Amino acid sequence: MSIIAYTYEADYHCIDCTVEKYHYSKQPWIDWRFEIPHPASDTNGIHVGQQDREGNLVHPLRAWDEWQYLACGDCHEIIDTYTVDSEVIA
């Protein structure tokens, strides 16, 4: 299942905002002489061990993770909302 958002700095963030801030090409501590994606990055180019300003890992959020309403903490766009099918409840 693909990544739908990321968590860092105690909030949810959309993929575009996360890539803008934490994409592997923007990190000066990684050697970027190679033209291929870094082997320790996910499908969006976020380094697996990437830390936010608070020292916590930038963590991918997937559809099966626990959430109810996702809005980006940077651009404030709605990422996704959790809805329950009324037939399932009945």
PyMOL commands that place a pseudoatom at each C-alpha (Angstrom):
pseudoatom trace, name=CA, resn=MET, resi=1, chain=A, elem=C, hetatm=0, pos=[0.000, 0.000, 0.000]
pseudoatom trace, name=CA, resn=SER, resi=2, chain=A, elem=C, hetatm=0, pos=[1.324, 3.419, -0.843]
pseudoatom trace, name=CA, resn=ILE, resi=3, chain=A, elem=C, hetatm=0, pos=[2.134, 6.247, 1.523]
pseudoatom trace, name=CA, resn=ILE, resi=4, chain=A, elem=C, hetatm=0, pos=[-0.710, 8.771, 1.908]
pseudoatom trace, name=CA, resn=ALA, resi=5, chain=A, elem=C, hetatm=0, pos=[0.988, 11.276, 4.243]
pseudoatom trace, name=CA, resn=TYR, resi=6, chain=A, elem=C, hetatm=0, pos=[3.845, 11.712, 6.722]
pseudoatom trace, name=CA, resn=THR, resi=7, chain=A, elem=C, hetatm=0, pos=[4.039, 12.583, 10.397]
pseudoatom trace, name=CA, resn=TYR, resi=8, chain=A, elem=C, hetatm=0, pos=[6.686, 14.942, 11.722]
pseudoatom trace, name=CA, resn=GLU, resi=9, chain=A, elem=C, hetatm=0, pos=[6.870, 17.919, 14.066]
pseudoatom trace, name=CA, resn=ALA, resi=10, chain=A, elem=C, hetatm=0, pos=[3.817, 16.528, 15.926]
pseudoatom trace, name=CA, resn=ASP, resi=11, chain=A, elem=C, hetatm=0, pos=[1.481, 16.891, 12.930]
pseudoatom trace, name=CA, resn=TYR, resi=12, chain=A, elem=C, hetatm=0, pos=[0.403, 15.262, 9.671]
pseudoatom trace, name=CA, resn=HIS, resi=13, chain=A, elem=C, hetatm=0, pos=[1.822, 16.530, 6.380]
pseudoatom trace, name=CA, resn=CYS, resi=14, chain=A, elem=C, hetatm=0, pos=[0.988, 15.852, 2.731]
pseudoatom trace, name=CA, resn=ILE, resi=15, chain=A, elem=C, hetatm=0, pos=[3.482, 14.164, 0.456]
pseudoatom trace, name=CA, resn=ASP, resi=16, chain=A, elem=C, hetatm=0, pos=[4.218, 17.346, -1.529]
pseudoatom trace, name=CA, resn=CYS, resi=17, chain=A, elem=C, hetatm=0, pos=[5.099, 19.414, 1.560]
pseudoatom trace, name=CA, resn=THR, resi=18, chain=A, elem=C, hetatm=0, pos=[7.214, 16.594, 2.968]
pseudoatom trace, name=CA, resn=VAL, resi=19, chain=A, elem=C, hetatm=0, pos=[9.107, 16.186, -0.296]
pseudoatom trace, name=CA, resn=GLU, resi=20, chain=A, elem=C, hetatm=0, pos=[9.677, 19.949, -0.429]
pseudoatom trace, name=CA, resn=LYS, resi=21, chain=A, elem=C, hetatm=0, pos=[11.227, 19.889, 3.036]
pseudoatom trace, name=CA, resn=TYR, resi=22, chain=A, elem=C, hetatm=0, pos=[12.836, 16.448, 3.407]
pseudoatom trace, name=CA, resn=HIS, resi=23, chain=A, elem=C, hetatm=0, pos=[13.524, 15.006, -0.062]
pseudoatom trace, name=CA, resn=TYR, resi=24, chain=A, elem=C, hetatm=0, pos=[16.916, 13.278, -0.137]
pseudoatom trace, name=CA, resn=SER, resi=25, chain=A, elem=C, hetatm=0, pos=[18.270, 15.788, -2.668]
pseudoatom trace, name=CA, resn=LYS, resi=26, chain=A, elem=C, hetatm=0, pos=[17.758, 18.601, -0.140]
pseudoatom trace, name=CA, resn=GLN, resi=27, chain=A, elem=C, hetatm=0, pos=[19.808, 16.958, 2.620]
pseudoatom trace, name=CA, resn=PRO, resi=28, chain=A, elem=C, hetatm=0, pos=[23.436, 18.206, 2.751]
pseudoatom trace, name=CA, resn=TRP, resi=29, chain=A, elem=C, hetatm=0, pos=[24.609, 15.346, 4.975]
pseudoatom trace, name=CA, resn=ILE, resi=30, chain=A, elem=C, hetatm=0, pos=[24.045, 12.705, 2.269]
pseudoatom trace, name=CA, resn=ASP, resi=31, chain=A, elem=C, hetatm=0, pos=[26.476, 12.225, -0.648]
pseudoatom trace, name=CA, resn=TRP, resi=32, chain=A, elem=C, hetatm=0, pos=[24.487, 12.911, -3.834]
pseudoatom trace, name=CA, resn=ARG, resi=33, chain=A, elem=C, hetatm=0, pos=[27.080, 12.219, -6.530]
pseudoatom trace, name=CA, resn=PHE, resi=34, chain=A, elem=C, hetatm=0, pos=[24.917, 9.430, -7.894]
pseudoatom trace, name=CA, resn=GLU, resi=35, chain=A, elem=C, hetatm=0, pos=[22.093, 10.000, -10.368]
pseudoatom trace, name=CA, resn=ILE, resi=36, chain=A, elem=C, hetatm=0, pos=[19.971, 7.188, -8.900]
pseudoatom trace, name=CA, resn=PRO, resi=37, chain=A, elem=C, hetatm=0, pos=[17.637, 7.431, -5.881]
pseudoatom trace, name=CA, resn=HIS, resi=38, chain=A, elem=C, hetatm=0, pos=[19.323, 6.805, -2.579]
pseudoatom trace, name=CA, resn=PRO, resi=39, chain=A, elem=C, hetatm=0, pos=[18.906, 3.157, -1.537]
pseudoatom trace, name=CA, resn=ALA, resi=40, chain=A, elem=C, hetatm=0, pos=[17.816, 4.163, 1.962]
pseudoatom trace, name=CA, resn=SER, resi=41, chain=A, elem=C, hetatm=0, pos=[14.911, 6.322, 0.821]
pseudoatom trace, name=CA, resn=ASP, resi=42, chain=A, elem=C, hetatm=0, pos=[11.251, 5.494, 0.295]
pseudoatom trace, name=CA, resn=THR, resi=43, chain=A, elem=C, hetatm=0, pos=[9.320, 5.802, -2.961]
pseudoatom trace, name=CA, resn=ASN, resi=44, chain=A, elem=C, hetatm=0, pos=[8.932, 9.575, -2.442]
pseudoatom trace, name=CA, resn=GLY, resi=45, chain=A, elem=C, hetatm=0, pos=[12.640, 10.153, -1.842]
pseudoatom trace, name=CA, resn=ILE, resi=46, chain=A, elem=C, hetatm=0, pos=[12.410, 10.629, 1.920]
pseudoatom trace, name=CA, resn=HIS, resi=47, chain=A, elem=C, hetatm=0, pos=[15.437, 9.166, 3.685]
pseudoatom trace, name=CA, resn=VAL, resi=48, chain=A, elem=C, hetatm=0, pos=[14.504, 6.304, 6.007]
pseudoatom trace, name=CA, resn=GLY, resi=49, chain=A, elem=C, hetatm=0, pos=[16.413, 7.800, 8.956]
pseudoatom trace, name=CA, resn=GLN, resi=50, chain=A, elem=C, hetatm=0, pos=[15.344, 11.401, 8.330]
pseudoatom trace, name=CA, resn=GLN, resi=51, chain=A, elem=C, hetatm=0, pos=[14.693, 13.382, 11.503]
pseudoatom trace, name=CA, resn=ASP, resi=52, chain=A, elem=C, hetatm=0, pos=[12.569, 16.488, 11.979]
pseudoatom trace, name=CA, resn=ARG, resi=53, chain=A, elem=C, hetatm=0, pos=[13.655, 19.573, 13.950]
pseudoatom trace, name=CA, resn=GLU, resi=54, chain=A, elem=C, hetatm=0, pos=[12.565, 17.890, 17.184]
pseudoatom trace, name=CA, resn=GLY, resi=55, chain=A, elem=C, hetatm=0, pos=[14.795, 14.854, 16.581]
pseudoatom trace, name=CA, resn=ASN, resi=56, chain=A, elem=C, hetatm=0, pos=[11.901, 12.505, 15.794]
pseudoatom trace, name=CA, resn=LEU, resi=57, chain=A, elem=C, hetatm=0, pos=[11.804, 10.350, 12.684]
pseudoatom trace, name=CA, resn=VAL, resi=58, chain=A, elem=C, hetatm=0, pos=[9.810, 11.525, 9.671]
pseudoatom trace, name=CA, resn=HIS, resi=59, chain=A, elem=C, hetatm=0, pos=[7.353, 8.657, 9.600]
pseudoatom trace, name=CA, resn=PRO, resi=60, chain=A, elem=C, hetatm=0, pos=[5.226, 7.575, 6.611]
pseudoatom trace, name=CA, resn=LEU, resi=61, chain=A, elem=C, hetatm=0, pos=[1.501, 7.171, 7.170]
pseudoatom trace, name=CA, resn=ARG, resi=62, chain=A, elem=C, hetatm=0, pos=[-0.374, 4.505, 5.246]
pseudoatom trace, name=CA, resn=ALA, resi=63, chain=A, elem=C, hetatm=0, pos=[-4.104, 3.939, 4.714]
pseudoatom trace, name=CA, resn=TRP, resi=64, chain=A, elem=C, hetatm=0, pos=[-4.298, 1.179, 7.332]
pseudoatom trace, name=CA, resn=ASP, resi=65, chain=A, elem=C, hetatm=0, pos=[-2.675, 3.306, 10.057]
pseudoatom trace, name=CA, resn=GLU, resi=66, chain=A, elem=C, hetatm=0, pos=[-4.905, 4.786, 12.742]
pseudoatom trace, name=CA, resn=TRP, resi=67, chain=A, elem=C, hetatm=0, pos=[-6.315, 8.201, 11.807]
pseudoatom trace, name=CA, resn=GLN, resi=68, chain=A, elem=C, hetatm=0, pos=[-9.713, 9.844, 11.276]
pseudoatom trace, name=CA, resn=TYR, resi=69, chain=A, elem=C, hetatm=0, pos=[-9.067, 13.138, 9.510]
pseudoatom trace, name=CA, resn=LEU, resi=70, chain=A, elem=C, hetatm=0, pos=[-5.896, 14.153, 7.727]
pseudoatom trace, name=CA, resn=ALA, resi=71, chain=A, elem=C, hetatm=0, pos=[-5.040, 17.746, 6.907]
pseudoatom trace, name=CA, resn=CYS, resi=72, chain=A, elem=C, hetatm=0, pos=[-1.546, 18.996, 6.136]
pseudoatom trace, name=CA, resn=GLY, resi=73, chain=A, elem=C, hetatm=0, pos=[0.064, 21.009, 8.909]
pseudoatom trace, name=CA, resn=ASP, resi=74, chain=A, elem=C, hetatm=0, pos=[1.957, 23.099, 6.319]
pseudoatom trace, name=CA, resn=CYS, resi=75, chain=A, elem=C, hetatm=0, pos=[-0.399, 23.869, 3.409]
pseudoatom trace, name=CA, resn=HIS, resi=76, chain=A, elem=C, hetatm=0, pos=[-3.624, 22.990, 5.342]
pseudoatom trace, name=CA, resn=GLU, resi=77, chain=A, elem=C, hetatm=0, pos=[-5.068, 21.004, 2.423]
pseudoatom trace, name=CA, resn=ILE, resi=78, chain=A, elem=C, hetatm=0, pos=[-7.293, 18.052, 3.328]
pseudoatom trace, name=CA, resn=ILE, resi=79, chain=A, elem=C, hetatm=0, pos=[-5.345, 14.859, 2.616]
pseudoatom trace, name=CA, resn=ASP, resi=80, chain=A, elem=C, hetatm=0, pos=[-8.063, 12.332, 3.392]
pseudoatom trace, name=CA, resn=THR, resi=81, chain=A, elem=C, hetatm=0, pos=[-11.004, 11.651, 5.685]
pseudoatom trace, name=CA, resn=TYR, resi=82, chain=A, elem=C, hetatm=0, pos=[-12.144, 8.389, 7.198]
pseudoatom trace, name=CA, resn=THR, resi=83, chain=A, elem=C, hetatm=0, pos=[-15.713, 7.406, 6.428]
pseudoatom trace, name=CA, resn=VAL, resi=84, chain=A, elem=C, hetatm=0, pos=[-17.650, 4.351, 7.514]
pseudoatom trace, name=CA, resn=ASP, resi=85, chain=A, elem=C, hetatm=0, pos=[-19.951, 2.660, 5.044]
pseudoatom trace, name=CA, resn=SER, resi=86, chain=A, elem=C, hetatm=0, pos=[-23.487, 2.693, 6.489]
pseudoatom trace, name=CA, resn=GLU, resi=87, chain=A, elem=C, hetatm=0, pos=[-24.089, -0.872, 5.235]
pseudoatom trace, name=CA, resn=VAL, resi=88, chain=A, elem=C, hetatm=0, pos=[-21.196, -2.113, 7.345]
pseudoatom trace, name=CA, resn=ILE, resi=89, chain=A, elem=C, hetatm=0, pos=[-22.705, -0.651, 10.520]
pseudoatom trace, name=CA, resn=ALA, resi=90, chain=A, elem=C, hetatm=0, pos=[-26.195, -2.094, 9.956]
for i in range(1, 90): cmd.bond("trace and resi %d" % i, "trace and resi %d" % (i + 1))
show_as sticks, trace
zoom trace
